[in-house]
Amino acid sequence: MPFLRKLVFGWVGCAVLAAAADFAIKDGDTVVFYGDSITDQRLYTAFTEEYIVTRFPQLHVKFVHSGWGGDRVIGGGGGPMELRIKRDVLAYHPTVITIMLGMNDGRYRASDADTFGTFASGYAEIVKHLKRSLPGVRITLIEPSPYDDVTRPPTFEGGYNAVLVQYGGYLKELAKSENLSIADLNTDVVAALQKANATDPANAQKIIPDRVHPGASGHLLMAEALLKSWGAPAIVSAVEIDAAAGSATEAKGAEVSAVETSAKGVSWTETDAALPMPVDWNDPLIKLATDSSDFVEALDREPLRVKGLPPGTYALTIDGAPVGTYSADQLAGGINLATLQTPMLKQALEVAKLTVDHNNVHFARWRTLQVPLEKYHLSSLPATMTNLDVVEDEIVALQHATAQPKAHRYEVMMQ
């Protein structure tokens, strides 16, 4: 048994290091999300942050959410592009920047050469400005998220989303010519909308309720698209227990020890290197969106297989809390713990709450103090903002600590 524990622990380390090595975001990165009101919603950005913090708890990454409602490539309510970039991007010394613009640039009408030309030249200027100011920065261009022409009829022939797809096509070319990464937040979300609309038309309309700004369910799918473009791994952990042999035969991203068998079943202690994605599986719109997409298969797999059990019905508990009841065949085939109410999901949801908290502090500092009050040249303002930065840093430290692995006791016992 000591040899098995050592071997399994080695698999954990190798699995974690391999996943982190293949992922685009690295230890020490600062990620700035730049964009318009859809970024300003702080939803796809928060989901992205939550995934990274829970899937790679060993990484220290700073996230700054710098969306501003109404923004176009030339800027908007937060000032012209040059000011926005200086104040809301460069000030944080990012190593990674995402840019999501286009929804407002198309002006919600059929495409024309002048409007497209303004978008294309303005976007190229943003990229040029960022590369000149931050040599070596890694930039991800985001193809605009959908205007919902699926659950409601288009407002003009061809529909506005076709304009956004055209803009996304230009961004693909720009990314290729400038050696940048690209994330398509349109295609797969539209496909999910189409499937959801065929299944539940009334709720499908609520995924992007005003046709422009997605709700949480739509943003979750957008975060999936961004994360996949960065090479995000699907597996949280993968464990197989042989109840007959009293051993762990697979432990990817997990350390398994103290496997014990009895006439009623099997128990063991497991420490996963990551947490499942913090998703509210009780939200019907989240469920509709994920059922209409490949979200779980692509990003949130935590398979547990228990083989070698006699035929019968078994209760799975973790730390004494009931998780579900399954047949021996179901357990041998595998269940996905990521979508179940487990202590690990509860822990991940605590991380998500802290993610929202630190972003709310940053937003208050930025949008209620820094920008509106800077014209008064108040002597107390810099110190006040610094104090809020300290508060945010403390919340981020707590977020990171909350994401760290914990040991859990599993029991699979015959009913």
C-alpha positions in Angstrom: 0.0 0.0 0.0 2.8 2.6 0.7 4.1 1.9 -2.8 0.6 2.5 -4.3 0.2 5.8 -2.5 3.6 7.0 -3.7 2.8 5.9 -7.3 -0.6 7.6 -7.3 0.9 10.8 -5.9 3.4 10.8 -8.8 0.6 10.5 -11.3 -1.1 13.6 -9.7 2.1 15.7 -10.1 2.6 14.6 -13.7 -1.0 15.2 -14.6 -1.1 18.7 -13.1 2.2 19.7 -14.6 1.2 18.4 -18.1 -2.2 20.2 -18.0 -0.6 23.5 -16.9 2.2 23.2 -19.5 -0.4 22.9 -22.3 -2.6 25.7 -21.1 -2.1 29.2 -22.5 -2.2 31.0 -19.1 0.9 30.7 -17.0 1.9 31.3 -13.4 2.5 35.0 -12.8 0.3 36.2 -15.7 -1.9 39.2 -15.5 -5.0 38.9 -17.7 -6.9 42.0 -18.7 -10.3 41.6 -20.4 -11.0 44.6 -22.6 -14.3 45.2 -24.3 -17.8 46.7 -24.4 -20.9 46.2 -22.3 -20.8 42.4 -22.8 -17.4 42.3 -21.1 -18.7 45.0 -18.7 -21.3 42.4 -17.5 -18.3 40.6 -15.9 -19.8 37.2 -16.5 -17.9 35.3 -19.2 -14.8 36.9 -17.7 -15.7 35.8 -14.2 -16.5 32.3 -15.4 -13.1 32.2 -17.2 -11.3 33.4 -14.0 -13.2 30.8 -11.9 -12.3 28.0 -14.2 -8.6 28.9 -14.1 -8.5 29.4 -10.3 -10.3 26.1 -9.6 -8.6 24.0 -12.3 -5.1 25.3 -11.7 -5.0 26.2 -8.0 -1.2 26.1 -8.0 -1.1 29.1 -10.4 -1.0 32.7 -9.3 -2.8 34.8 -12.0 -4.2 38.3 -11.7 -7.4 39.1 -13.5 -8.7 42.6 -14.4 -12.1 43.1 -16.0 -12.1 46.3 -18.1 -15.2 46.3 -20.1 -17.2 49.5 -20.7 -20.8 49.7 -22.0 -21.2 51.2 -25.4 -17.5 50.9 -26.4 -16.5 50.6 -30.0 -13.0 50.4 -31.5 -12.7 54.2 -31.2 -13.8 54.2 -27.5 -17.0 55.4 -25.9 -18.4 56.5 -22.6 -15.1 55.7 -20.8 -13.2 58.0 -23.1 -11.4 57.6 -26.5 -9.6 54.3 -27.2 -6.1 55.7 -26.4 -7.3 56.8 -22.9 -9.2 53.5 -22.3 -6.1 51.6 -23.2 -3.7 53.7 -21.1 -5.9 53.8 -18.0 -7.8 50.5 -18.1 -5.3 48.1 -19.7 -1.7 49.3 -19.7 -1.8 50.5 -16.1 -2.1 46.9 -15.0 1.0 45.7 -16.9 -0.8 42.7 -18.5 0.9 39.8 -20.0 -2.3 38.6 -21.6 -5.1 40.8 -23.1 -8.4 39.7 -24.6 -10.3 42.2 -26.9 -14.0 41.8 -27.5 -15.5 44.5 -29.6 -17.8 44.7 -32.6 -21.4 44.5 -31.2 -21.7 48.3 -31.2 -19.4 48.9 -34.2 -21.9 47.3 -36.6 -24.6 49.8 -35.4 -27.3 47.1 -35.4 -27.9 47.4 -39.2 -27.0 45.7 -42.4 -23.3 45.8 -43.2 -21.9 48.6 -45.3 -18.3 49.3 -46.5 -17.8 52.5 -44.5 -18.9 51.0 -41.1 -16.9 47.8 -41.7 -13.8 49.9 -42.7 -14.0 51.9 -39.5 -14.2 48.7 -37.5 -11.3 47.0 -39.3 -9.0 50.0 -39.2 -9.8 50.9 -35.6 -9.3 47.3 -34.4 -6.0 47.1 -36.2 -5.0 50.3 -34.5 -5.8 48.9 -31.1 -3.6 45.8 -31.8 -0.8 48.0 -33.1 -1.1 50.3 -30.0 -1.0 47.3 -27.6 2.0 45.6 -29.3 3.9 48.8 -29.4 3.2 49.6 -25.7 3.7 46.0 -24.4 6.3 44.1 -26.5 5.7 40.4 -26.0 2.2 40.7 -24.7 -0.1 37.8 -25.7 -3.3 39.0 -27.3 -6.5 37.0 -27.9 -8.9 38.5 -30.3 -12.5 37.6 -29.6 -15.0 37.2 -32.4 -18.1 39.0 -31.3 -20.7 37.0 -29.4 -24.0 36.5 -31.1 -26.9 38.8 -31.7 -29.8 36.5 -31.2 -31.4 36.0 -34.6 -32.2 32.4 -33.6 -35.0 32.5 -31.1 -36.6 35.6 -32.7 -36.8 36.7 -36.3 -34.0 38.9 -37.7 -34.9 42.6 -37.8 -33.6 42.9 -41.4 -32.8 40.5 -44.2 -29.8 38.3 -43.3 -29.9 39.4 -39.7 -27.5 41.4 -37.5 -25.6 38.3 -36.4 -24.4 37.8 -40.0 -22.7 41.2 -39.7 -20.9 40.1 -36.5 -19.8 36.9 -38.3 -18.4 39.0 -41.0 -16.5 41.0 -38.4 -15.3 37.8 -36.8 -14.0 36.7 -40.2 -11.9 39.8 -40.4 -10.5 39.2 -36.9 -9.4 35.7 -38.0 -7.4 37.3 -40.8 -6.0 39.9 -38.4 -5.0 37.3 -35.8 -3.2 35.3 -38.5 -1.3 38.3 -39.9 -0.3 39.6 -36.4 0.4 36.2 -34.9 -2.3 36.5 -32.3 -4.6 33.9 -30.8 -8.3 33.9 -31.8 -11.5 32.8 -29.9 -14.8 32.3 -31.6 -17.6 33.2 -29.2 -20.2 33.2 -31.8 -20.4 29.9 -33.7 -20.8 27.4 -30.9 -23.1 29.7 -28.9 -25.4 30.0 -32.0 -25.4 26.3 -32.4 -26.4 25.9 -28.7 -29.2 28.5 -29.2 -30.5 26.6 -32.1 -30.6 23.3 -30.1 -32.1 25.0 -27.1 -34.7 26.7 -29.2 -35.8 23.3 -30.6 -36.0 21.9 -27.1 -37.5 24.8 -25.1 -38.3 27.9 -27.1 -39.5 30.0 -24.2 -36.4 29.5 -22.1 -34.1 29.6 -25.1 -35.0 33.3 -25.5 -33.7 33.9 -22.0 -30.2 32.8 -22.8 -29.7 36.2 -24.6 -32.8 38.0 -23.2 -32.4 41.3 -25.1 -30.7 39.7 -28.1 -27.4 41.4 -27.2 -26.5 40.8 -23.6 -26.4 37.2 -22.6 -27.5 36.0 -19.2 -25.3 33.8 -17.1 -26.1 30.7 -19.2 -25.0 32.4 -22.4 -21.9 33.8 -20.8 -21.0 30.3 -19.5 -20.9 29.0 -23.1 -18.8 32.1 -24.2 -16.3 31.3 -21.4 -16.1 27.8 -22.7 -15.2 29.0 -26.2 -12.5 31.3 -24.8 -11.1 28.6 -22.5 -11.0 26.0 -25.3 -9.1 28.5 -27.5 -6.5 28.5 -24.7 -6.2 24.8 -24.6 -8.2 24.2 -21.4 -8.3 20.6 -20.2 -11.6 18.8 -19.8 -10.6 16.6 -16.9 -10.9 17.7 -13.2 -9.8 14.2 -12.1 -10.4 10.6 -13.2 -10.4 7.8 -10.6 -11.1 4.1 -10.9 -11.5 1.9 -7.8 -11.3 -1.9 -8.0 -13.6 -2.9 -5.1 -12.7 -6.5 -5.5 -9.0 -5.9 -5.3 -9.2 -3.1 -2.8 -7.0 -0.7 -4.8 -7.1 2.3 -7.1 -6.4 1.3 -10.7 -6.5 4.9 -12.0 -6.0 8.2 -10.4 -5.5 11.0 -12.9 -5.2 14.4 -11.2 -5.9 12.7 -7.8 -4.2 11.1 -4.9 -6.0 8.0 -3.5 -5.1 6.2 -0.3 -6.6 4.1 2.5 -8.8 1.9 0.2 -10.9 -0.3 2.4 -13.3 -3.0 1.4 -16.1 -4.7 3.3 -19.1 -7.0 2.6 -21.2 -3.9 2.0 -18.9 -2.0 -0.3 -15.7 0.1 -0.5 -14.3 3.3 0.9 -11.2 5.4 0.3 -9.6 8.8 0.8 -9.1 11.0 -2.2 -7.4 14.4 -2.7 -8.1 15.9 -6.2 -5.6 18.4 -7.6 -8.4 20.6 -8.9 -12.1 21.4 -8.4 -15.0 21.1 -10.7 -16.3 24.2 -12.5 -18.5 26.2 -10.1 -21.8 25.9 -11.9 -25.3 26.3 -10.4 -26.8 23.1 -11.8 -30.1 24.0 -10.2 -30.5 27.0 -12.6 -32.8 25.8 -15.4 -31.2 28.2 -18.0 -27.8 26.9 -17.1 -29.0 23.4 -17.5 -30.6 24.2 -20.9 -27.5 25.9 -22.2 -25.1 23.1 -21.1 -27.4 20.3 -22.3 -27.5 22.1 -25.7 -23.7 22.3 -25.9 -20.6 20.3 -25.3 -19.7 22.2 -22.1 -19.5 19.3 -19.8 -17.7 17.0 -22.2 -15.2 19.8 -23.1 -14.5 21.4 -19.7 -16.1 19.7 -16.7 -15.4 15.9 -16.5 -14.7 14.3 -13.2 -15.3 10.6 -13.8 -15.5 8.1 -11.0 -15.6 4.4 -11.8 -16.0 1.7 -9.2 -15.7 -1.8 -10.6 -15.8 -5.2 -8.9 -18.9 -4.6 -6.9 -21.5 -7.4 -6.6 -24.8 -6.7 -8.3 -27.0 -4.3 -6.3 -27.9 -0.7 -5.5 -25.2 1.4 -3.8 -25.2 4.8 -2.1 -22.3 7.1 -2.7 -21.4 9.5 0.1 -18.5 11.9 0.3 -17.5 13.1 3.9 -20.8 11.5 5.0 -22.9 13.6 2.7 -25.2 11.8 0.2 -24.3 12.3 -3.4 -26.4 9.7 -5.2 -27.6 6.1 -5.5 -26.4 3.9 -8.4 -26.4 0.4 -9.6 -23.2 -1.6 -9.7 -23.3 -1.4 -13.5 -23.7 2.4 -13.4 -20.7 2.7 -11.0 -18.6 0.4 -13.2 -19.5 2.5 -16.3 -18.6 5.7 -14.5 -20.5 8.8 -13.1 -19.4 12.4 -13.6 -19.0 13.9 -10.2 -18.6 17.4 -11.6 -22.3 17.9 -12.2 -23.4 16.5 -8.8 -23.8 18.1 -5.4 -20.4 17.2 -3.8 -18.2 18.9 -1.2 -15.9 19.7 -4.1 -18.6 21.6 -6.0 -19.5 23.5 -2.8 -15.9 24.5 -2.4 -15.7 25.7 -6.0 -18.8 27.8 -5.5 -17.1 29.4 -2.5 -14.3 30.3 -4.9 -16.8 31.8 -7.3 -18.3 34.0 -4.6 -14.9 35.4 -3.8 -14.3 36.0 -7.5 -17.4 38.1 -7.7 -16.4 39.9 -4.4 -13.0 41.0 -5.6 -14.3 42.1 -8.9 -17.0 44.2 -7.3 -14.3 45.9 -5.2 -12.2 46.6 -8.3 -15.3 47.9 -10.1 -16.2 50.3 -7.3 -12.6 51.6 -7.1 -12.5 52.1 -10.9 -16.0 53.3 -11.8 -17.1 55.2 -8.7 -13.8 56.7 -7.6 -11.0 56.7 -10.1 -12.8 57.8 -13.3 -15.6 60.1 -12.1 -13.6 61.8 -9.4 -10.2 62.3 -11.1 -11.2 65.7 -12.4 -11.4 67.1 -8.8 -7.7 66.3 -8.0 -8.7 65.2 -4.5 -5.6 64.7 -2.3 -7.2 61.8 -0.5 -8.2 59.9 -3.6 -4.9 58.1 -4.4 -4.7 56.7 -0.8 -8.3 55.6 -0.9 -7.9 53.7 -4.1 -4.7 52.1 -2.8 -6.6 50.9 0.3 -9.2 49.4 -2.0 -6.5 47.7 -3.9 -5.3 46.2 -0.6 -8.8 45.0 0.2 -9.0 43.4 -3.3 -5.6 41.7 -2.9 -6.8 40.2 0.4 -9.9 38.8 -1.2 -7.9 37.4 -4.0 -5.5 35.7 -1.5 -8.5 34.2 0.2 -9.9 33.1 -3.2 -6.7 31.3 -4.0 -6.5 29.7 -0.5 -10.1 28.5 -0.8 -9.3 26.8 -4.1 -6.6 24.6 -2.7 -7.1 20.8 -2.6 -8.7 19.0 0.3 -8.9 15.4 1.2 -12.3 13.7 1.2 -13.5 10.4 2.4 -15.6 8.4 -0.2 -17.9 5.5 0.6 -19.8 3.3 -1.8 -22.1 1.1 0.3 -24.9 -1.4 -0.7 -28.4 -0.2 0.2 
